[in-house]
Amino acid sequence: MKTSTVTVGLNGLNAHEIAMSVQTASRYSSEIHLADGDRRMNAKSIMGMMALGLALGDDVTIEANGPDEEEAVEAMATYLRCGQTA
């Protein structure tokens, strides 16, 4: 399992940013979850990501488990920090 904690650099996650984060996560075969405090959501679930309600400046832990976990965590961290996808 690979984990990384990042600070959200996007100005909140509206519907478009949530959809883009789900698309980013869905490119990887690893299981990917985001955790914010005691809440943990599947990063490939649009409803889960909406329920997480991340905002600018929030710290979130990215957890990935699977064959491409390193790449998955890095891609999610990059997206959440600055809104860029690889």
N, C-alpha and C positions, 0 to 999 in steps of 0.2 A: 504494500500500500504506500502510495506517495501522497504527502500532504503539503500544503503551503497556505500561509495566511497572507492576505493582501488587503489593502485599503481600497474601497471602491472609489474610482476616480471619475466615473460617469456622474452626471448631474441627475441622480436617481435612475431608476430602471423603469421607464414607461413601456408600453406594449411593444414598440419597435425594438428597444434594447433587450427586452426579455426574449422576444422571438429570435433575435440574433444570438443571444447567449445560448439558447436551446439548440439552435442550428450548429453553433460551435461545438457544444458538448456532443451532439449527435454524430459528429464526424468520427468519433472514437468508439472502439468496441468496449473499452473499459467502463465499469460502473463509475459514475461521477456524482458526487453529492456536494452540496454547499451547506455549511453550518454557520449559524449566526447565534451565538449564545447556546440556548438549549433547543433551538430549532434546527432541524436537519432535513434538507429537501433534495430530491432527485433533480440533478441539473438538466436532465433530458425531458423533464415534465414542465410544460408551460404553466399549468395550474400550480404546481409546486413552487416554481420560480416566482409567480405572481404573489403567492401566499407568503413567501419569504420577505417581500417588501423591502429590499435593500435600497439604501439611499447614499448619496454622496458622503464620503467620509466614514462609512461603516466598515468595520473590519469583518472579513468573512474568511472562513477556512475552506479550502478546496480539498476534497478527498477523492482520490481515484484508485481503483483497484482493477488491474487487468494487464493485458499484454502491451498496451500503449499508454500506460498510466503517466509516465514522465512527460510525454508529448501533450497529453490531455490536460494535465495540471498547468503546464506552461502556456498553452493556448487559452485556457480559461483565465489564468492570471493576467495575461496580456490584455484580453478583452475587458475584464472587469476594471483594470487599472486605467485604460485609455480608450476603450471602444474600438480597438483595431483587431481584426481577425487575420490569421495567416492564410 
